[in-house]
Amino acid sequence: MNTVSDLVQTSWLARFKNIRQRTAAICQNLTTEDYVVQPIADVSPAKWHLGHTTWFFETFLLVPYLKGYQVFHPDFSFVFNSYYETVGKRVLRTDRGNLTRPTVEEVYAYRMYVDTHLEELLLTIATSDFDKREEFAELLEIGFNHEEQHQELLVTDLKYILGHNPLFPAVKVIPDELYLYNEFNTSNQKVHIDEGIYEIGHWGNGFSFDNELGRHKVYLQSISVSPKLITNAEYIEFMESGGYQNFNHWLAEGWDWVKQNQIQAPLYWHKIEGSWWNYTFEGLQPVNPDEAVCHVSFYEADAFARWKGQRLLTEFEWEIAAQQFVWGQRWEWTNSAYLAYPGFTKAEGAVGEYNGKFMINQMVLRGASSATPPQHSRITYRNFFQTDKRWQFTGIRLVQNF
């Protein structure tokens, strides 16, 4: 008879295999050349994502917990460490595209090596008296969610890489069965939130990142929230009304960004013979007016809201209102700075570097997107990016005060 412990370890093994296979599936239609390119600092090469997620499992699980484990290559920690000062030196983020070595073949060999040994470790734990089970389980769960985060980044980075290829190649990056499907909300009935005190933050026994913890009360005024995201057609109205030419709609920093970068439309949009087209994984396609607008910065989302005479939700308003509308098509910009919740404490060691040290000069996004792995996000999940970033699948939802 299987014990509870045996069943837990069996589910760990199955989940580990599924997550690792999903990452490989995202890359299955790439050519060798697709794995190496890094057009901007924000975008990491596919090869680096594959190596980094592998390094995470090797560094935080195999090295400390599998007796006698030998690292695959002594230089790989330097190559694939992202930002963990605790772990040691690393390649600068801007240099990841210069890594012609290790080769793609070597990176896949690295993944196979680590996968084989981690599966061995999971089976060993299932049949032994392991006194650090709880500590190990927490790190393993972080490892699972960490790789899922990189699956989303891998998709968005590949879109940037392929979308800036002048041939606009059609490449199926996510197999149909791996898409996170979300129904488009066709309701026009606004969501109303009454004035009052609400509780914000993660609760229960399920997994969350540390930046979701510190459940606390906030006061909200009465608001009316759109049940739908802003569509391409609505955004084109903003563009055609001179939205990118009128400084009155823009925050000062946003207006500087528009002028300095000559921004005229969302990322991946191109005007061809008088019509708007945008790059998708199916190649260059006419902009679908009914789809939710995508790949806009916080600056653009805020300017659109001002043009409409409305505003973006705060992350607290979003968390309460989202219990009444469909979300998950786009990461939604909020009007909240990325800050710690009351009582936030940084974990000891390298894990403590995961979120806390980035709580400055960034805005919170809520929800998920079509690039997000199934079941990865939740209503308390806090994503965060700088105000000018557009390569994520970002969208706009508006709110009105009563």
N, C-alpha and C positions, 0 to 999 in steps of 0.2 A: 504494500500500500504506500502511495506517495504521501510524504509528510507535507505540511504547509510550506516548510523551507524548500523542499524539492520543487514544489509547484512554483514558488517565487523565482527560483533560479532558472527553471524552464522558461518562464515568461520573460525573464531577463534575456536569455539566449535568443529566443524568438524575436524579441524587439530589437536587439542588437543587430541581428542579421537583416531584418526588414529595413532598418534605418540605413545601414551600410549599403544595401542593395539599391535603395531609392536614390542615394547619391550617385551611384554608378549609372543608374538608369537615366539620370538627367544628362549625363555625358555621352550616352551611347551613340549619338549621331554626330559627334564632333570629329573633326580631323585633327591630326597631331598639331597643325599650326594653330588651331582654335584654342588650344590649351595654354598658350604661352603669352598672349598679348595682354598688355596693361596700358590702355590709352590714357588714363588719368590716375591720380593717386588714390581716389576713392574706390576704384575698381581693381580687384585682385584677379590674377590669372586663374583659370580653372584648375590648373595643375597645383597651384599654391593651396587652394581650398581643399583639394583632395589630400595633400600632404599635411596641412595644418590640423584638420579634423582627426587624422590618424595620429599625429604627434600628441594631441590632447589625450587620447586614450592611452598611448604609450607612457606619457610623462606622469599623468595623475593616477593611473590605475595599474599598469603593468609594472613599472619600475618599483613602486612602493609595496605592491601586494603579491606579485608572482615571484616566488623564491627562485633565485638563479637566473632571472631574466637578463638577457643581453640586448642592449638597444640595437636596432637595425643598422644604424650608421651614426658615428660620433658627431658628424657635422649637421645632422638633420634638425637638432634642437635649435641651432643657430639659424638655419634656413626657414623653419616653419613655426617658430615662436612668433606670436603676433604682437602682444604688448605686455607680457608678464615680466616685469622687472625682477620679481622674486626668483624666476627660473634662470635668468642670465641674459647674455647678449643675444642680439638678433639682427637679421637683415632689416634695413630701413624699409618702411612700407613702400616708398616710391621706387625701390630697386627690385621689387618682386618680379617685374616684367623682364629683368635682365638675367633671370635664372634659366638659362638654356640647359644648365645642368643643376640638379639631377634631371634625367630625361623623364618623359612621360612613362616610359616602360618601367623605369626604376621606381617611380612614385607608386605605380600600381603594384609592383612587387613589395614595396613597403606596406601598402594597405593589406595585402594578403598575409604578410608576415605578422603584422600586428593583430589582424582579425583571427588568425589561427591561434595565437597565444592568448588572446583575450577569451576566446571560446574555451580554451583549456582552463583558464583561470576561473571562469564561471562554473564549469563542470567540477573543478577542484573544490570550490567553495560549497557546492551542493552536497559534497560527500565528506566534508571535513568539519571539525570543530573550529570554526573561524570566529575569533573573538572580536573582530573589528567589522562585523557585518553591517551595523547601522552606518558607520562612517563610510564604508565602501559603497553602500546602497545610495547614499546621498551624492557621492561623487559620480557614480554611474548614471544617476538620473540627470545630473548636470551635463554629463557627457552626451547623453541622448539628446537633450534639448539644445545643447551647443551645436551638434551636427545638424539638427533640424534648422537652426538659425542660419547655418552656412548653406544649407540647401536653398533657402530663400535667397541669400546673397549670391549664390552661384547662378541662379536663374537670372537675377537682375543684372549681375555683372556680365553674363553672357549676352544678354539683350543689348547692353551698352556696347560691348565689343562688336557684335554682329551688326548692330544698328548704325555703327559708325564706319562700317565697311562700305565703300562707295557702290558696291554691287547689291547691297541690301539683300543678302542671301536668306532664303527660306530654310530654316533649320528647326526641326522638331526637337525642342529641348526637354519638354516634359511630356512623357507618354500620357495618353488620354486618361488612363486609369489612375494616374498620380495627381491629376488636377484636383484642387479644392473647389468643388462646385458650390456656388451660392446663388440662390434665386434672386433675380432682380425684383425689388420691391415696387409694385405697381400702384400701391395705395397713395392717395393724395391727402389722406387725413393726417394732419400734423400731430405730433406727440407732445402732450402737455405735461410739464413738471410743475407741481405746486410749490409755492414757497415753503421752506422748512429746513430741518436739519436731517442730513443723510449720512450713512456710514460708507466710507470709501476704503478700498484695499482688499487684498486677498483674505479669504477665510476658508476654514475647513482643512482637511488633511491632504488634499491634492498638492501636486508640485506647483511651486511658483518661484520666480526669481526674487532675490533679496530686495529689489527696488519696488516690488509690489507689497511688501510687508510693512506693518505698522498701521493696521486698520484704525481709522480715526473718523471723527465727525466733522462735517463741513456744513456751512449754511449756504443754501441756494435760493436765489430769487425765482419767482414764477417765470417760466420761459415756454416758448413754443418752438419745437425742433422739427425740421424737415424730415419726413420719413425716407426721403430719397437723396442720393448723391447728385451733385450738379452734373449735368450731361454735357457731352461735346457741343451739342447745339446751343445750349445756354452759354457755354464758354465762348463760342464763336461770336455770339451777340456782344459779349464784353470786348472781344478783339476788334470787331467791326465798328464798335462805338468809339474807338480810339483809346481803349483801355491801357495799351502799352505806351501811349503817347501823352497821357494826361497825368501829371505828377500828383494831382489832388487825390488820386486813389491809393497812393503808395506811401508806405513808411519811408523815411528819408534814406535809410540804409538799402531798402528794397529798390528805390528809385535810382540810387547810385549803381546798384547791381544791374538793373535793366539797361542803363546807358552804357556802362563799361563793357557789358557782354553783348550788347545789341540784341536783347531778347525780344522776340516778336510773337512767340507761340509756345505751347508746351514742348517738352523734349520729344524728339523723334518726329515732329510735324514738319512737313515740307509743302510749300505751295507750288503746285505744278499746273500751268495753263489755267490759272484762276481758281483751282480747286485745292482743298486741303487733303493731303495724304499723310499717313503715318506708318512708321516701321513697326511690324509685328513679327512674330516667329514664323508667320506665313509669308513674309516678305513685305514689300511696300504695298499698302492697301488704302483705299479711300477711307477717310475718317467716317466712322459710323456715328451719325448725329445722336442716336439713342443710347449709346454706351456712356457710362460714367467717365468723365474726363480723368485723365491719368498723367502721371509724370509731371506734376506741377510742384513748385517750391512753396515753402511757407509764405514767402513774399507774394507769390501769385495768388495763393489761396486767400490771403488777407486782403489783397487789392480787389479781388473779385467780390469778396463779401462787402467791402466798403462801397463799391460801385452799386451793389444791390441794396445798399442801405441797411445791411444786416451785419452779422459778425460770425466768427468761428466759435464753436463751443469751447469751454474750458474742459480739461480732462475729467473733472469731477462731474460736470453736467453730462458729458458723454457717457460716463460709466452708469449713471442713473437712467438716462434716456435710452441707452442701448438695450435695456431690458424690454423695450417696447417696439424696436424696429429691427429690420434685417441688416446685418453688417457682415463684412468679410470680403467684399468685392475689391476694396481699395484700403490701404492704410490711410486713415483720416487725420489730417493736421488738426491739432487743437491750439487754443490760444494760451497754453500753459507752458511755462519754462520747466525743463527737466530738473527737478530738485528732489531731495530726500523727503520721505514721509517722516512724521514725528516718530522718534524712537529708533530711527534707522541706525544700525550698527554694521560696520564692515567686518566680514569674517576674517579670521587669521589666515596668513599665508597667501599663496597665489590666487586662491578662489576669491579672496577679498578684493582683487583687482578687477573682477568681472564687470561690475556696473558702477560702483560708487564713485570712482575717480573721474567718470565722464559727466558728472552732474554739474556742468557749467557750459553756458553759451549754446545750449541746444533746446529744441522744442519737442514736446511729447506728441507722438502719434498713437492713435488707438485703433483697435480692430484687427484686421488681417488683410490679405490680398490673395489674388489667384495664384501667386507664387508661394504662398505660405503652406507648409505641409499640413495635411489634415490633422485636426485635434491639437495642433501646436499652440494656437493662441487661445485666449479666454478673455472674458469681459474686463478683467483687472490687469491685463498685460500692458506694459508700458514700453513702447518703442520710442526711439529718440534719434533725431538727426539735426544737423545744423540747418539754418533757415534757407540756405541757397540750394540744398540738395534736391535733385529731381529724378535720379536714376531708379529709385524705388517706385513701386506701384502706388503712388500717392494720389489722393482725391480730396474732394471738398464737400462738407455738409454744413448747412447754415442754421442759425438760431435767431429768434427774435424775442426780445423781452416784452412782457405784457405791458 
